[in-house]
Amino acid sequence: MILSRQVQRLTAQHNARSILMGTYAQGQDYVYVSARVVRAGDAMVLGSADFRLPLNNNTRSLLEGQGGW
């Protein structure tokens, strides 16, 4: 189950039906992103996308902050 009790509580507080979640990994030339929209009630994945962003000065500055994005 990908939804924790805390996420379920937050969705109830904000009356959210779905959640955007994902991961990213920094490579040598790109940042690889995997994102998905998940239905809050039963954790069913409603949509997903995988893409990469070029690792340039702009994306590096985002990653160098306080622990990333």
C-alpha atoms as an extended CHARMM CRD file, in Angstrom:
* protein
*
        69  EXT
         1         1  MET       CA              0.0000000000        0.0000000000        0.0000000000  PROA      1               0.0000000000
         2         2  ILE       CA              1.5580000000        3.2850000000       -1.0350000000  PROA      2               0.0000000000
         3         3  LEU       CA             -0.6480000000        5.5300000000        1.0610000000  PROA      3               0.0000000000
         4         4  SER       CA              0.2410000000        6.0470000000        4.6950000000  PROA      4               0.0000000000
         5         5  ARG       CA             -2.1700000000        6.9950000000        7.4380000000  PROA      5               0.0000000000
         6         6  GLN       CA             -0.7850000000       10.5300000000        7.3940000000  PROA      6               0.0000000000
         7         7  VAL       CA             -1.4950000000       10.9190000000        3.6670000000  PROA      7               0.0000000000
         8         8  GLN       CA             -5.0190000000        9.6140000000        4.1540000000  PROA      8               0.0000000000
         9         9  ARG       CA             -5.5330000000       12.1190000000        6.9730000000  PROA      9               0.0000000000
        10        10  LEU       CA             -4.2640000000       14.9750000000        4.8060000000  PROA      10              0.0000000000
        11        11  THR       CA             -6.5260000000       14.0220000000        1.9190000000  PROA      11              0.0000000000
        12        12  ALA       CA             -9.4940000000       13.9940000000        4.2860000000  PROA      12              0.0000000000
        13        13  GLN       CA             -8.5750000000       17.4100000000        5.6970000000  PROA      13              0.0000000000
        14        14  HSD       CA             -8.3120000000       18.9250000000        2.2080000000  PROA      14              0.0000000000
        15        15  ASN       CA            -11.0600000000       16.8620000000        0.5820000000  PROA      15              0.0000000000
        16        16  ALA       CA             -8.5360000000       15.5730000000       -1.9750000000  PROA      16              0.0000000000
        17        17  ARG       CA             -9.5510000000       12.7940000000       -4.3300000000  PROA      17              0.0000000000
        18        18  SER       CA             -6.1240000000       12.2040000000       -5.8150000000  PROA      18              0.0000000000
        19        19  ILE       CA             -2.4610000000       12.7930000000       -5.0230000000  PROA      19              0.0000000000
        20        20  LEU       CA              0.4870000000       13.6630000000       -7.2410000000  PROA      20              0.0000000000
        21        21  MET       CA              3.5490000000       11.7060000000       -6.1200000000  PROA      21              0.0000000000
        22        22  GLY       CA              6.7950000000       10.5690000000       -7.5920000000  PROA      22              0.0000000000
        23        23  THR       CA             10.5480000000       10.2890000000       -7.4510000000  PROA      23              0.0000000000
        24        24  TYR       CA             13.5620000000       11.8020000000       -9.1240000000  PROA      24              0.0000000000
        25        25  ALA       CA             17.1810000000       10.7860000000       -9.5610000000  PROA      25              0.0000000000
        26        26  GLN       CA             20.1330000000       12.8800000000      -10.6080000000  PROA      26              0.0000000000
        27        27  GLY       CA             22.3500000000       11.4670000000      -13.3200000000  PROA      27              0.0000000000
        28        28  GLN       CA             25.4300000000       12.9520000000      -14.9290000000  PROA      28              0.0000000000
        29        29  ASP       CA             23.5830000000       14.8140000000      -17.7050000000  PROA      29              0.0000000000
        30        30  TYR       CA             19.8920000000       14.5670000000      -16.7460000000  PROA      30              0.0000000000
        31        31  VAL       CA             17.4490000000       14.5160000000      -13.8610000000  PROA      31              0.0000000000
        32        32  TYR       CA             15.1250000000       11.5410000000      -14.3080000000  PROA      32              0.0000000000
        33        33  VAL       CA             11.5740000000       12.0560000000      -13.0300000000  PROA      33              0.0000000000
        34        34  SER       CA              8.8120000000        9.5300000000      -12.4780000000  PROA      34              0.0000000000
        35        35  ALA       CA              5.4250000000       11.0340000000      -11.5410000000  PROA      35              0.0000000000
        36        36  ARG       CA              2.0170000000        9.5010000000      -10.9860000000  PROA      36              0.0000000000
        37        37  VAL       CA             -1.4640000000       10.5460000000       -9.9640000000  PROA      37              0.0000000000
        38        38  VAL       CA             -2.9550000000        8.1650000000       -7.4010000000  PROA      38              0.0000000000
        39        39  ARG       CA             -6.5620000000        7.9670000000       -6.2340000000  PROA      39              0.0000000000
        40        40  ALA       CA             -6.5640000000        8.6850000000       -2.4990000000  PROA      40              0.0000000000
        41        41  GLY       CA             -9.2970000000        6.2320000000       -1.5540000000  PROA      41              0.0000000000
        42        42  ASP       CA             -7.7670000000        3.0000000000       -2.8230000000  PROA      42              0.0000000000
        43        43  ALA       CA             -4.2640000000        3.9020000000       -4.1280000000  PROA      43              0.0000000000
        44        44  MET       CA             -5.1790000000        3.1000000000       -7.7390000000  PROA      44              0.0000000000
        45        45  VAL       CA             -2.7800000000        4.7550000000      -10.2010000000  PROA      45              0.0000000000
        46        46  LEU       CA             -4.8220000000        7.0020000000      -12.4840000000  PROA      46              0.0000000000
        47        47  GLY       CA             -1.9530000000        8.1810000000      -14.6530000000  PROA      47              0.0000000000
        48        48  SER       CA              1.8210000000        8.2570000000      -14.8040000000  PROA      48              0.0000000000
        49        49  ALA       CA              4.6840000000        9.8120000000      -16.7150000000  PROA      49              0.0000000000
        50        50  ASP       CA              8.4280000000        9.3290000000      -16.8860000000  PROA      50              0.0000000000
        51        51  PHE       CA             10.6550000000       12.0310000000      -18.3160000000  PROA      51              0.0000000000
        52        52  ARG       CA             14.0920000000       13.5760000000      -18.0570000000  PROA      52              0.0000000000
        53        53  LEU       CA             15.2580000000       17.1470000000      -17.6580000000  PROA      53              0.0000000000
        54        54  PRO       CA             18.6580000000       18.3200000000      -18.8520000000  PROA      54              0.0000000000
        55        55  LEU       CA             21.0170000000       18.8900000000      -15.9480000000  PROA      55              0.0000000000
        56        56  ASN       CA             22.0410000000       22.4990000000      -16.4760000000  PROA      56              0.0000000000
        57        57  ASN       CA             22.7390000000       25.3970000000      -14.1380000000  PROA      57              0.0000000000
        58        58  ASN       CA             19.0270000000       25.9280000000      -13.4630000000  PROA      58              0.0000000000
        59        59  THR       CA             18.2360000000       22.3350000000      -12.5000000000  PROA      59              0.0000000000
        60        60  ARG       CA             21.4820000000       22.0450000000      -10.5200000000  PROA      60              0.0000000000
        61        61  SER       CA             20.5140000000       25.0900000000       -8.4450000000  PROA      61              0.0000000000
        62        62  LEU       CA             17.1640000000       23.4430000000       -7.6190000000  PROA      62              0.0000000000
        63        63  LEU       CA             18.8990000000       20.2480000000       -6.5110000000  PROA      63              0.0000000000
        64        64  GLU       CA             21.5590000000       22.0080000000       -4.4100000000  PROA      64              0.0000000000
        65        65  GLY       CA             19.0260000000       23.6190000000       -2.0580000000  PROA      65              0.0000000000
        66        66  GLN       CA             17.9370000000       22.0930000000        1.2110000000  PROA      66              0.0000000000
        67        67  GLY       CA             17.7720000000       18.4430000000        0.2800000000  PROA      67              0.0000000000
        68        68  GLY       CA             16.5240000000       18.9100000000       -3.2980000000  PROA      68              0.0000000000
        69        69  TRP       CA             13.0700000000       19.8910000000       -4.5250000000  PROA      69              0.0000000000
